[in-house]
């Protein structure tokens, strides 16, 4: 895989059981690049290590006054120089390619996992940790994958040079052959504490990154309550902890580097002293002494890769562990599905709550618990947070459809939609049916003032579609971001659109116009709106009250407002204390009405009794007269 061929058509299925297993999986999937880098590395290191032998042969040729051997040695040295340059050039190219392609593979895996999990990802892993994994951790993982081939080439070169020195000059060669493994293994006892300190540093850095990410995301709210200084102090404290951990880690690595310099120096002194002694005794020539001395000097270069591979592994292991933890997360439902990728049509029904959203109707759902409403909205879109009965669309379980088909059929916009940085044209560059024009979607979402604000903020953009949107739309107000997100959802024009509190940050006049625009633009499409706004509820074809995880009432807004106390309590935000005086007053009015009614009945009865008595007296008088 070359850099120009990225991205991968399929990054593969990673072994995410642990960090080392994930690193091993990455290495196995880049064997071609590893062998290429190994080949160029061997050419480079062997050519560098061959220079001392050429120098020794040249000295012996001068001592023997052999011009032919000197010329031949010069030609060999020229070839070694050319091989060194070519090998170094292509080794660097192959190593960087391995680094970038490994990092790109990890980024693709993380992006695919985030796409599969959706909003469930940030509920199971902190957002700051996801950011840390997809940025700094990816680079460290790529560094280790790239360093493996160079370390292997360096180790093989050291082995070849040791064998060559033993054959060339056994007396000094044995000293070098025994001393080099000691140099390579001398730092092993220091690696565990160095690794622990590096892990601790990465943990502190990850927590600081998470705190910074959360603080920036909530900066507007923090300023509103005057809490930015408090969180700034927290981040300052976390940053100082990272600094102290980095200093402690650097001290250990500086000690390892010092040992890597000290021990080769001691070996070099030993070789020189012993070599001079042998030369005095006539057991070796001056050329052989120079060759061995130069070889030990040159071997310090490949030996540095032993330290690098130790550092790369120590820093990449916690990064790989975090990446594996994210990649090991699985959806509650299978993304492949067991049905053909056909988009179903019909009513949307949730067996868990009994919620029914008829096809081609605007259904409003009232739920007193915002968290429960968010979970229900995700379940309607085929993203259940836990095991639960599958939502049915036209009688077809969404869990049995492939994930792409389910998402194409049902689009869920949560209460905190995200606007990515870029132009407005980029924002609306989403898969859409083509039946809804971008202008119509923006008009239905009442985005006229938002477009004016974007144009004013982008001095080089005359067309609002080319206006720049900052990261997460931070330059816009909450209501403006909400309306742009609604326009994007309307422009997509899915078969079923689920909106969770789409107008919670806009004023009532704008909300009324949005309600009308939403009803008109979504005519003939199934729309479910989670809201407690009377303006939206009054324009819905059907209103459903969900209480304690069950659909308990269905009807029109005005009808439920009169007949359902639980609905009225949510919509009017009437508390028990506020409702108690009203109920007491109604009871008092009913009691008073009963008393008055009794008094009126008694009065009528008294009048009727008196009338009867009067008629009886008149009859008696008539009879006496007769």
Secondary structure as a PSIPRED ss2 file (coil, helix, strand):
# PSIPRED VFORMAT (PSIPRED V4.0)

   1 X C   1.000  0.000  0.000
   2 X C   1.000  0.000  0.000
   3 X H   0.000  1.000  0.000
   4 X H   0.000  1.000  0.000
   5 X H   0.000  1.000  0.000
   6 X C   1.000  0.000  0.000
   7 X C   1.000  0.000  0.000
   8 X C   1.000  0.000  0.000
   9 X C   1.000  0.000  0.000
  10 X C   1.000  0.000  0.000
  11 X C   1.000  0.000  0.000
  12 X C   1.000  0.000  0.000
  13 X C   1.000  0.000  0.000
  14 X C   1.000  0.000  0.000
  15 X C   1.000  0.000  0.000
  16 X C   1.000  0.000  0.000
  17 X C   1.000  0.000  0.000
  18 X C   1.000  0.000  0.000
  19 X H   0.000  1.000  0.000
  20 X H   0.000  1.000  0.000
  21 X H   0.000  1.000  0.000
  22 X H   0.000  1.000  0.000
  23 X H   0.000  1.000  0.000
  24 X H   0.000  1.000  0.000
  25 X H   0.000  1.000  0.000
  26 X H   0.000  1.000  0.000
  27 X H   0.000  1.000  0.000
  28 X H   0.000  1.000  0.000
  29 X C   1.000  0.000  0.000
  30 X C   1.000  0.000  0.000
  31 X H   0.000  1.000  0.000
  32 X H   0.000  1.000  0.000
  33 X H   0.000  1.000  0.000
  34 X H   0.000  1.000  0.000
  35 X H   0.000  1.000  0.000
  36 X H   0.000  1.000  0.000
  37 X H   0.000  1.000  0.000
  38 X H   0.000  1.000  0.000
  39 X H   0.000  1.000  0.000
  40 X H   0.000  1.000  0.000
  41 X H   0.000  1.000  0.000
  42 X H   0.000  1.000  0.000
  43 X H   0.000  1.000  0.000
  44 X H   0.000  1.000  0.000
  45 X H   0.000  1.000  0.000
  46 X H   0.000  1.000  0.000
  47 X H   0.000  1.000  0.000
  48 X H   0.000  1.000  0.000
  49 X H   0.000  1.000  0.000
  50 X H   0.000  1.000  0.000
  51 X H   0.000  1.000  0.000
  52 X H   0.000  1.000  0.000
  53 X H   0.000  1.000  0.000
  54 X H   0.000  1.000  0.000
  55 X H   0.000  1.000  0.000
  56 X H   0.000  1.000  0.000
  57 X H   0.000  1.000  0.000
  58 X H   0.000  1.000  0.000
  59 X H   0.000  1.000  0.000
  60 X H   0.000  1.000  0.000
  61 X H   0.000  1.000  0.000
  62 X H   0.000  1.000  0.000
  63 X H   0.000  1.000  0.000
  64 X C   1.000  0.000  0.000
  65 X C   1.000  0.000  0.000
  66 X C   1.000  0.000  0.000
  67 X H   0.000  1.000  0.000
  68 X H   0.000  1.000  0.000
  69 X H   0.000  1.000  0.000
  70 X H   0.000  1.000  0.000
  71 X H   0.000  1.000  0.000
  72 X H   0.000  1.000  0.000
  73 X H   0.000  1.000  0.000
  74 X H   0.000  1.000  0.000
  75 X H   0.000  1.000  0.000
  76 X H   0.000  1.000  0.000
  77 X H   0.000  1.000  0.000
  78 X H   0.000  1.000  0.000
  79 X H   0.000  1.000  0.000
  80 X H   0.000  1.000  0.000
  81 X H   0.000  1.000  0.000
  82 X H   0.000  1.000  0.000
  83 X H   0.000  1.000  0.000
  84 X H   0.000  1.000  0.000
  85 X H   0.000  1.000  0.000
  86 X H   0.000  1.000  0.000
  87 X H   0.000  1.000  0.000
  88 X H   0.000  1.000  0.000
  89 X H   0.000  1.000  0.000
  90 X H   0.000  1.000  0.000
  91 X H   0.000  1.000  0.000
  92 X H   0.000  1.000  0.000
  93 X H   0.000  1.000  0.000
  94 X H   0.000  1.000  0.000
  95 X H   0.000  1.000  0.000
  96 X H   0.000  1.000  0.000
  97 X H   0.000  1.000  0.000
  98 X H   0.000  1.000  0.000
  99 X H   0.000  1.000  0.000
 100 X H   0.000  1.000  0.000
 101 X H   0.000  1.000  0.000
 102 X H   0.000  1.000  0.000
 103 X H   0.000  1.000  0.000
 104 X H   0.000  1.000  0.000
 105 X H   0.000  1.000  0.000
 106 X H   0.000  1.000  0.000
 107 X H   0.000  1.000  0.000
 108 X H   0.000  1.000  0.000
 109 X H   0.000  1.000  0.000
 110 X H   0.000  1.000  0.000
 111 X H   0.000  1.000  0.000
 112 X H   0.000  1.000  0.000
 113 X H   0.000  1.000  0.000
 114 X H   0.000  1.000  0.000
 115 X H   0.000  1.000  0.000
 116 X H   0.000  1.000  0.000
 117 X H   0.000  1.000  0.000
 118 X C   1.000  0.000  0.000
 119 X C   1.000  0.000  0.000
 120 X H   0.000  1.000  0.000
 121 X H   0.000  1.000  0.000
 122 X H   0.000  1.000  0.000
 123 X H   0.000  1.000  0.000
 124 X H   0.000  1.000  0.000
 125 X C   1.000  0.000  0.000
 126 X C   1.000  0.000  0.000
 127 X H   0.000  1.000  0.000
 128 X H   0.000  1.000  0.000
 129 X H   0.000  1.000  0.000
 130 X H   0.000  1.000  0.000
 131 X H   0.000  1.000  0.000
 132 X H   0.000  1.000  0.000
 133 X H   0.000  1.000  0.000
 134 X H   0.000  1.000  0.000
 135 X H   0.000  1.000  0.000
 136 X H   0.000  1.000  0.000
 137 X H   0.000  1.000  0.000
 138 X H   0.000  1.000  0.000
 139 X H   0.000  1.000  0.000
 140 X H   0.000  1.000  0.000
 141 X H   0.000  1.000  0.000
 142 X H   0.000  1.000  0.000
 143 X H   0.000  1.000  0.000
 144 X H   0.000  1.000  0.000
 145 X H   0.000  1.000  0.000
 146 X H   0.000  1.000  0.000
 147 X H   0.000  1.000  0.000
 148 X H   0.000  1.000  0.000
 149 X H   0.000  1.000  0.000
 150 X H   0.000  1.000  0.000
 151 X H   0.000  1.000  0.000
 152 X H   0.000  1.000  0.000
 153 X H   0.000  1.000  0.000
 154 X H   0.000  1.000  0.000
 155 X H   0.000  1.000  0.000
 156 X H   0.000  1.000  0.000
 157 X H   0.000  1.000  0.000
 158 X H   0.000  1.000  0.000
 159 X H   0.000  1.000  0.000
 160 X H   0.000  1.000  0.000
 161 X H   0.000  1.000  0.000
 162 X H   0.000  1.000  0.000
 163 X H   0.000  1.000  0.000
 164 X H   0.000  1.000  0.000
 165 X H   0.000  1.000  0.000
 166 X H   0.000  1.000  0.000
 167 X H   0.000  1.000  0.000
 168 X H   0.000  1.000  0.000
 169 X C   1.000  0.000  0.000
 170 X H   0.000  1.000  0.000
 171 X H   0.000  1.000  0.000
 172 X H   0.000  1.000  0.000
 173 X H   0.000  1.000  0.000
 174 X H   0.000  1.000  0.000
 175 X H   0.000  1.000  0.000
 176 X H   0.000  1.000  0.000
 177 X H   0.000  1.000  0.000
 178 X H   0.000  1.000  0.000
 179 X H   0.000  1.000  0.000
 180 X H   0.000  1.000  0.000
 181 X H   0.000  1.000  0.000
 182 X H   0.000  1.000  0.000
 183 X H   0.000  1.000  0.000
 184 X H   0.000  1.000  0.000
 185 X H   0.000  1.000  0.000
 186 X C   1.000  0.000  0.000
 187 X C   1.000  0.000  0.000
 188 X H   0.000  1.000  0.000
 189 X H   0.000  1.000  0.000
 190 X H   0.000  1.000  0.000
 191 X H   0.000  1.000  0.000
 192 X H   0.000  1.000  0.000
 193 X H   0.000  1.000  0.000
 194 X H   0.000  1.000  0.000
 195 X H   0.000  1.000  0.000
 196 X H   0.000  1.000  0.000
 197 X H   0.000  1.000  0.000
 198 X H   0.000  1.000  0.000
 199 X H   0.000  1.000  0.000
 200 X H   0.000  1.000  0.000
 201 X H   0.000  1.000  0.000
 202 X H   0.000  1.000  0.000
 203 X H   0.000  1.000  0.000
 204 X H   0.000  1.000  0.000
 205 X H   0.000  1.000  0.000
 206 X H   0.000  1.000  0.000
 207 X H   0.000  1.000  0.000
 208 X H   0.000  1.000  0.000
 209 X H   0.000  1.000  0.000
 210 X H   0.000  1.000  0.000
 211 X H   0.000  1.000  0.000
 212 X H   0.000  1.000  0.000
 213 X H   0.000  1.000  0.000
 214 X H   0.000  1.000  0.000
 215 X H   0.000  1.000  0.000
 216 X H   0.000  1.000  0.000
 217 X H   0.000  1.000  0.000
 218 X C   1.000  0.000  0.000
 219 X H   0.000  1.000  0.000
 220 X H   0.000  1.000  0.000
 221 X H   0.000  1.000  0.000
 222 X H   0.000  1.000  0.000
 223 X H   0.000  1.000  0.000
 224 X H   0.000  1.000  0.000
 225 X H   0.000  1.000  0.000
 226 X C   1.000  0.000  0.000
 227 X C   1.000  0.000  0.000
 228 X H   0.000  1.000  0.000
 229 X H   0.000  1.000  0.000
 230 X H   0.000  1.000  0.000
 231 X H   0.000  1.000  0.000
 232 X H   0.000  1.000  0.000
 233 X H   0.000  1.000  0.000
 234 X H   0.000  1.000  0.000
 235 X H   0.000  1.000  0.000
 236 X H   0.000  1.000  0.000
 237 X H   0.000  1.000  0.000
 238 X H   0.000  1.000  0.000
 239 X H   0.000  1.000  0.000
 240 X H   0.000  1.000  0.000
 241 X H   0.000  1.000  0.000
 242 X H   0.000  1.000  0.000
 243 X H   0.000  1.000  0.000
 244 X H   0.000  1.000  0.000
 245 X H   0.000  1.000  0.000
 246 X H   0.000  1.000  0.000
 247 X H   0.000  1.000  0.000
 248 X H   0.000  1.000  0.000
 249 X H   0.000  1.000  0.000
 250 X H   0.000  1.000  0.000
 251 X H   0.000  1.000  0.000
 252 X H   0.000  1.000  0.000
 253 X H   0.000  1.000  0.000
 254 X H   0.000  1.000  0.000
 255 X H   0.000  1.000  0.000
 256 X H   0.000  1.000  0.000
 257 X H   0.000  1.000  0.000
 258 X H   0.000  1.000  0.000
 259 X H   0.000  1.000  0.000
 260 X H   0.000  1.000  0.000
 261 X H   0.000  1.000  0.000
 262 X H   0.000  1.000  0.000
 263 X H   0.000  1.000  0.000
 264 X H   0.000  1.000  0.000
 265 X H   0.000  1.000  0.000
 266 X H   0.000  1.000  0.000
 267 X H   0.000  1.000  0.000
 268 X H   0.000  1.000  0.000
 269 X H   0.000  1.000  0.000
 270 X H   0.000  1.000  0.000
 271 X H   0.000  1.000  0.000
 272 X H   0.000  1.000  0.000
 273 X H   0.000  1.000  0.000
 274 X H   0.000  1.000  0.000
 275 X H   0.000  1.000  0.000
 276 X H   0.000  1.000  0.000
 277 X H   0.000  1.000  0.000
 278 X H   0.000  1.000  0.000
 279 X H   0.000  1.000  0.000
 280 X H   0.000  1.000  0.000
 281 X C   1.000  0.000  0.000
 282 X C   1.000  0.000  0.000
 283 X C   1.000  0.000  0.000
 284 X C   1.000  0.000  0.000
 285 X C   1.000  0.000  0.000
 286 X H   0.000  1.000  0.000
 287 X H   0.000  1.000  0.000
 288 X H   0.000  1.000  0.000
 289 X H   0.000  1.000  0.000
 290 X H   0.000  1.000  0.000
 291 X H   0.000  1.000  0.000
 292 X H   0.000  1.000  0.000
 293 X H   0.000  1.000  0.000
 294 X H   0.000  1.000  0.000
 295 X H   0.000  1.000  0.000
 296 X H   0.000  1.000  0.000
 297 X H   0.000  1.000  0.000
 298 X H   0.000  1.000  0.000
 299 X H   0.000  1.000  0.000
 300 X H   0.000  1.000  0.000
 301 X H   0.000  1.000  0.000
 302 X H   0.000  1.000  0.000
 303 X H   0.000  1.000  0.000
 304 X H   0.000  1.000  0.000
 305 X H   0.000  1.000  0.000
 306 X H   0.000  1.000  0.000
 307 X H   0.000  1.000  0.000
 308 X H   0.000  1.000  0.000
 309 X H   0.000  1.000  0.000
 310 X H   0.000  1.000  0.000
 311 X H   0.000  1.000  0.000
 312 X H   0.000  1.000  0.000
 313 X H   0.000  1.000  0.000
 314 X H   0.000  1.000  0.000
 315 X H   0.000  1.000  0.000
 316 X H   0.000  1.000  0.000
 317 X H   0.000  1.000  0.000
 318 X H   0.000  1.000  0.000
 319 X H   0.000  1.000  0.000
 320 X H   0.000  1.000  0.000
 321 X H   0.000  1.000  0.000
 322 X H   0.000  1.000  0.000
 323 X H   0.000  1.000  0.000
 324 X H   0.000  1.000  0.000
 325 X H   0.000  1.000  0.000
 326 X H   0.000  1.000  0.000
 327 X H   0.000  1.000  0.000
 328 X C   1.000  0.000  0.000
 329 X C   1.000  0.000  0.000
 330 X C   1.000  0.000  0.000
 331 X C   1.000  0.000  0.000
 332 X C   1.000  0.000  0.000
 333 X C   1.000  0.000  0.000
 334 X C   1.000  0.000  0.000
 335 X C   1.000  0.000  0.000
 336 X C   1.000  0.000  0.000
 337 X C   1.000  0.000  0.000
 338 X C   1.000  0.000  0.000
 339 X C   1.000  0.000  0.000
 340 X C   1.000  0.000  0.000
 341 X C   1.000  0.000  0.000
 342 X C   1.000  0.000  0.000
 343 X C   1.000  0.000  0.000
 344 X C   1.000  0.000  0.000
 345 X C   1.000  0.000  0.000
 346 X C   1.000  0.000  0.000
 347 X C   1.000  0.000  0.000
 348 X E   0.000  0.000  1.000
 349 X E   0.000  0.000  1.000
 350 X E   0.000  0.000  1.000
 351 X C   1.000  0.000  0.000
 352 X C   1.000  0.000  0.000
 353 X C   1.000  0.000  0.000
 354 X C   1.000  0.000  0.000
 355 X E   0.000  0.000  1.000
 356 X E   0.000  0.000  1.000
 357 X E   0.000  0.000  1.000
 358 X C   1.000  0.000  0.000
 359 X C   1.000  0.000  0.000
 360 X C   1.000  0.000  0.000
 361 X C   1.000  0.000  0.000
 362 X E   0.000  0.000  1.000
 363 X E   0.000  0.000  1.000
 364 X E   0.000  0.000  1.000
 365 X E   0.000  0.000  1.000
 366 X E   0.000  0.000  1.000
 367 X E   0.000  0.000  1.000
 368 X C   1.000  0.000  0.000
 369 X C   1.000  0.000  0.000
 370 X H   0.000  1.000  0.000
 371 X H   0.000  1.000  0.000
 372 X H   0.000  1.000  0.000
 373 X H   0.000  1.000  0.000
 374 X H   0.000  1.000  0.000
 375 X H   0.000  1.000  0.000
 376 X H   0.000  1.000  0.000
 377 X H   0.000  1.000  0.000
 378 X H   0.000  1.000  0.000
 379 X H   0.000  1.000  0.000
 380 X H   0.000  1.000  0.000
 381 X C   1.000  0.000  0.000
 382 X C   1.000  0.000  0.000
 383 X C   1.000  0.000  0.000
 384 X C   1.000  0.000  0.000
 385 X C   1.000  0.000  0.000
 386 X C   1.000  0.000  0.000
 387 X C   1.000  0.000  0.000
 388 X C   1.000  0.000  0.000
 389 X C   1.000  0.000  0.000
 390 X C   1.000  0.000  0.000
 391 X C   1.000  0.000  0.000
 392 X E   0.000  0.000  1.000
 393 X E   0.000  0.000  1.000
 394 X C   1.000  0.000  0.000
 395 X C   1.000  0.000  0.000
 396 X E   0.000  0.000  1.000
 397 X E   0.000  0.000  1.000
 398 X H   0.000  1.000  0.000
 399 X H   0.000  1.000  0.000
 400 X H   0.000  1.000  0.000
 401 X C   1.000  0.000  0.000
 402 X C   1.000  0.000  0.000
 403 X H   0.000  1.000  0.000
 404 X H   0.000  1.000  0.000
 405 X H   0.000  1.000  0.000
 406 X H   0.000  1.000  0.000
 407 X H   0.000  1.000  0.000
 408 X H   0.000  1.000  0.000
 409 X H   0.000  1.000  0.000
 410 X E   0.000  0.000  1.000
 411 X E   0.000  0.000  1.000
 412 X E   0.000  0.000  1.000
 413 X E   0.000  0.000  1.000
 414 X C   1.000  0.000  0.000
 415 X C   1.000  0.000  0.000
 416 X C   1.000  0.000  0.000
 417 X C   1.000  0.000  0.000
 418 X C   1.000  0.000  0.000
 419 X C   1.000  0.000  0.000
 420 X C   1.000  0.000  0.000
 421 X C   1.000  0.000  0.000
 422 X E   0.000  0.000  1.000
 423 X E   0.000  0.000  1.000
 424 X H   0.000  1.000  0.000
 425 X H   0.000  1.000  0.000
 426 X H   0.000  1.000  0.000
 427 X H   0.000  1.000  0.000
 428 X C   1.000  0.000  0.000
 429 X C   1.000  0.000  0.000
 430 X C   1.000  0.000  0.000
 431 X C   1.000  0.000  0.000
 432 X C   1.000  0.000  0.000
 433 X C   1.000  0.000  0.000
 434 X C   1.000  0.000  0.000
 435 X C   1.000  0.000  0.000
 436 X C   1.000  0.000  0.000
 437 X C   1.000  0.000  0.000
 438 X H   0.000  1.000  0.000
 439 X H   0.000  1.000  0.000
 440 X H   0.000  1.000  0.000
 441 X H   0.000  1.000  0.000
 442 X H   0.000  1.000  0.000
 443 X H   0.000  1.000  0.000
 444 X H   0.000  1.000  0.000
 445 X C   1.000  0.000  0.000
 446 X C   1.000  0.000  0.000
 447 X C   1.000  0.000  0.000
 448 X H   0.000  1.000  0.000
 449 X H   0.000  1.000  0.000
 450 X H   0.000  1.000  0.000
 451 X H   0.000  1.000  0.000
 452 X H   0.000  1.000  0.000
 453 X H   0.000  1.000  0.000
 454 X H   0.000  1.000  0.000
 455 X H   0.000  1.000  0.000
 456 X H   0.000  1.000  0.000
 457 X H   0.000  1.000  0.000
 458 X C   1.000  0.000  0.000
 459 X C   1.000  0.000  0.000
 460 X C   1.000  0.000  0.000
 461 X C   1.000  0.000  0.000
 462 X C   1.000  0.000  0.000
 463 X C   1.000  0.000  0.000
 464 X H   0.000  1.000  0.000
 465 X H   0.000  1.000  0.000
 466 X H   0.000  1.000  0.000
 467 X C   1.000  0.000  0.000
 468 X E   0.000  0.000  1.000
 469 X E   0.000  0.000  1.000
 470 X C   1.000  0.000  0.000
 471 X H   0.000  1.000  0.000
 472 X H   0.000  1.000  0.000
 473 X H   0.000  1.000  0.000
 474 X C   1.000  0.000  0.000
 475 X C   1.000  0.000  0.000
 476 X C   1.000  0.000  0.000
 477 X C   1.000  0.000  0.000
 478 X H   0.000  1.000  0.000
 479 X H   0.000  1.000  0.000
 480 X H   0.000  1.000  0.000
 481 X H   0.000  1.000  0.000
 482 X H   0.000  1.000  0.000
 483 X H   0.000  1.000  0.000
 484 X H   0.000  1.000  0.000
 485 X H   0.000  1.000  0.000
 486 X H   0.000  1.000  0.000
 487 X H   0.000  1.000  0.000
 488 X H   0.000  1.000  0.000
 489 X H   0.000  1.000  0.000
 490 X H   0.000  1.000  0.000
 491 X H   0.000  1.000  0.000
 492 X H   0.000  1.000  0.000
 493 X C   1.000  0.000  0.000
 494 X C   1.000  0.000  0.000
 495 X C   1.000  0.000  0.000
 496 X E   0.000  0.000  1.000
 497 X E   0.000  0.000  1.000
 498 X E   0.000  0.000  1.000
 499 X E   0.000  0.000  1.000
 500 X E   0.000  0.000  1.000
 501 X C   1.000  0.000  0.000
 502 X C   1.000  0.000  0.000
 503 X C   1.000  0.000  0.000
 504 X C   1.000  0.000  0.000
 505 X C   1.000  0.000  0.000
 506 X C   1.000  0.000  0.000
 507 X C   1.000  0.000  0.000
 508 X H   0.000  1.000  0.000
 509 X H   0.000  1.000  0.000
 510 X H   0.000  1.000  0.000
 511 X H   0.000  1.000  0.000
 512 X H   0.000  1.000  0.000
 513 X H   0.000  1.000  0.000
 514 X H   0.000  1.000  0.000
 515 X H   0.000  1.000  0.000
 516 X H   0.000  1.000  0.000
 517 X H   0.000  1.000  0.000
 518 X H   0.000  1.000  0.000
 519 X H   0.000  1.000  0.000
 520 X H   0.000  1.000  0.000
 521 X H   0.000  1.000  0.000
 522 X C   1.000  0.000  0.000
 523 X C   1.000  0.000  0.000
 524 X C   1.000  0.000  0.000
 525 X C   1.000  0.000  0.000
 526 X E   0.000  0.000  1.000
 527 X E   0.000  0.000  1.000
 528 X E   0.000  0.000  1.000
 529 X E   0.000  0.000  1.000
 530 X E   0.000  0.000  1.000
 531 X C   1.000  0.000  0.000
 532 X C   1.000  0.000  0.000
 533 X C   1.000  0.000  0.000
 534 X H   0.000  1.000  0.000
 535 X H   0.000  1.000  0.000
 536 X H   0.000  1.000  0.000
 537 X H   0.000  1.000  0.000
 538 X C   1.000  0.000  0.000
 539 X C   1.000  0.000  0.000
 540 X C   1.000  0.000  0.000
 541 X C   1.000  0.000  0.000
 542 X E   0.000  0.000  1.000
 543 X E   0.000  0.000  1.000
 544 X E   0.000  0.000  1.000
 545 X E   0.000  0.000  1.000
 546 X E   0.000  0.000  1.000
 547 X E   0.000  0.000  1.000
 548 X C   1.000  0.000  0.000
 549 X C   1.000  0.000  0.000
 550 X E   0.000  0.000  1.000
 551 X E   0.000  0.000  1.000
 552 X E   0.000  0.000  1.000
 553 X E   0.000  0.000  1.000
 554 X E   0.000  0.000  1.000
 555 X E   0.000  0.000  1.000
 556 X C   1.000  0.000  0.000
 557 X H   0.000  1.000  0.000
 558 X H   0.000  1.000  0.000
 559 X H   0.000  1.000  0.000
 560 X H   0.000  1.000  0.000
 561 X H   0.000  1.000  0.000
 562 X H   0.000  1.000  0.000
 563 X H   0.000  1.000  0.000
 564 X C   1.000  0.000  0.000
 565 X H   0.000  1.000  0.000
 566 X H   0.000  1.000  0.000
 567 X H   0.000  1.000  0.000
 568 X H   0.000  1.000  0.000
 569 X H   0.000  1.000  0.000
 570 X H   0.000  1.000  0.000
 571 X H   0.000  1.000  0.000
 572 X C   1.000  0.000  0.000
 573 X C   1.000  0.000  0.000
 574 X C   1.000  0.000  0.000
 575 X C   1.000  0.000  0.000
 576 X H   0.000  1.000  0.000
 577 X H   0.000  1.000  0.000
 578 X H   0.000  1.000  0.000
 579 X H   0.000  1.000  0.000
 580 X H   0.000  1.000  0.000
 581 X H   0.000  1.000  0.000
 582 X H   0.000  1.000  0.000
 583 X H   0.000  1.000  0.000
 584 X H   0.000  1.000  0.000
 585 X H   0.000  1.000  0.000
 586 X H   0.000  1.000  0.000
 587 X H   0.000  1.000  0.000
 588 X H   0.000  1.000  0.000
 589 X H   0.000  1.000  0.000
 590 X H   0.000  1.000  0.000
 591 X H   0.000  1.000  0.000
 592 X H   0.000  1.000  0.000
 593 X H   0.000  1.000  0.000
 594 X H   0.000  1.000  0.000
 595 X H   0.000  1.000  0.000
 596 X H   0.000  1.000  0.000
 597 X H   0.000  1.000  0.000
 598 X H   0.000  1.000  0.000
 599 X H   0.000  1.000  0.000
 600 X H   0.000  1.000  0.000
 601 X H   0.000  1.000  0.000
 602 X H   0.000  1.000  0.000
 603 X H   0.000  1.000  0.000
 604 X H   0.000  1.000  0.000
 605 X H   0.000  1.000  0.000
 606 X H   0.000  1.000  0.000
 607 X H   0.000  1.000  0.000
 608 X H   0.000  1.000  0.000
 609 X H   0.000  1.000  0.000
 610 X H   0.000  1.000  0.000
 611 X H   0.000  1.000  0.000
 612 X H   0.000  1.000  0.000
 613 X H   0.000  1.000  0.000
 614 X H   0.000  1.000  0.000
 615 X H   0.000  1.000  0.000
 616 X H   0.000  1.000  0.000
 617 X H   0.000  1.000  0.000
 618 X H   0.000  1.000  0.000
 619 X H   0.000  1.000  0.000
 620 X H   0.000  1.000  0.000
 621 X H   0.000  1.000  0.000
 622 X H   0.000  1.000  0.000
 623 X H   0.000  1.000  0.000
 624 X H   0.000  1.000  0.000
 625 X H   0.000  1.000  0.000
 626 X C   1.000  0.000  0.000
